[in-house]
Amino acid sequence: MYSNIDKISSLTNTSSVPVAKTESGSEFSEILQKSIDEINDTQVKGDRAMADLATGEVKDLHQAAIAINKAETSMKLMLEIRNKALSAYKEISKTQI
């Protein structure tokens, strides 16, 4: 008989699931740094598109608008993630041991 535990364990034993490093947490810091770098690149592209709009050097208005909106959205997402992380930290710090 095939039990539910066997079904669950077969789902969780996939090679595509990343495993966090427990030694120093370096994988988390690498992912965090990569995400921050990507957001920074998006911000730079958005700033460049805004500068091109201001100087009249924009070649494609649609692409410039997309770059600006993408930069704005990524910044809002990063701020929301930061707020959630701070909220979780404050909640954990309130926990009495």
C-alpha positions in Angstrom: 0.0 0.0 0.0 1.3 3.4 -1.0 1.1 5.8 2.0 0.8 9.6 2.0 4.2 9.9 3.6 5.8 8.1 0.6 4.0 10.5 -1.8 5.3 13.5 0.2 8.8 12.3 0.4 8.9 11.5 -3.3 7.9 15.1 -4.0 10.5 16.6 -1.7 13.4 14.5 -3.0 14.0 16.4 -6.2 17.4 17.6 -7.3 16.0 20.9 -8.5 15.2 22.1 -5.0 18.1 24.3 -3.7 19.4 23.3 -0.3 20.5 26.0 2.1 24.1 25.8 3.4 24.1 25.5 7.2 27.8 26.3 7.8 27.9 30.0 7.3 24.7 31.0 5.5 26.8 32.0 2.5 24.2 30.9 0.0 21.6 33.2 1.5 24.0 36.1 1.4 24.9 35.3 -2.2 21.2 35.3 -3.2 20.6 38.5 -1.3 23.6 40.2 -2.9 22.6 39.0 -6.4 19.1 40.3 -5.8 20.4 43.7 -4.7 22.7 43.9 -7.7 19.8 43.1 -10.1 17.7 45.9 -8.5 20.6 48.3 -8.7 21.0 47.5 -12.4 17.3 48.0 -13.0 17.5 51.4 -11.2 20.5 52.5 -13.3 18.6 51.6 -16.5 15.6 53.5 -15.2 17.7 56.5 -14.4 19.3 56.4 -17.8 15.9 56.2 -19.5 14.7 59.1 -17.5 17.8 61.2 -18.4 17.3 60.3 -22.1 13.7 61.5 -21.8 14.8 64.7 -20.2 17.4 65.4 -22.9 15.3 64.3 -25.8 17.7 61.5 -26.7 15.2 58.7 -26.3 14.8 56.6 -29.3 11.8 54.4 -28.2 9.4 56.1 -25.7 7.7 52.8 -25.0 10.9 51.0 -23.9 11.9 54.0 -21.8 8.5 54.0 -20.0 8.9 50.2 -19.4 12.4 50.7 -18.0 11.2 53.4 -15.6 8.2 51.4 -14.5 10.3 48.3 -14.0 12.7 50.3 -11.8 9.9 51.7 -9.7 8.2 48.3 -9.3 11.5 46.6 -8.3 12.2 49.3 -5.7 8.7 48.9 -4.2 9.1 45.2 -4.1 12.5 45.4 -2.4 11.1 47.9 0.2 8.1 45.6 0.9 10.4 42.6 1.4 12.6 44.7 3.7 9.5 45.7 5.7 8.3 42.1 6.0 11.8 41.0 7.1 12.0 43.7 9.8 8.5 42.9 11.0 9.4 39.2 11.3 12.6 40.1 13.1 10.7 42.3 15.6 8.1 39.6 16.2 10.8 37.0 16.8 12.7 39.4 19.1 9.5 39.8 21.2 9.4 36.0 21.8 10.4 35.0 25.3 12.7 32.1 25.7 
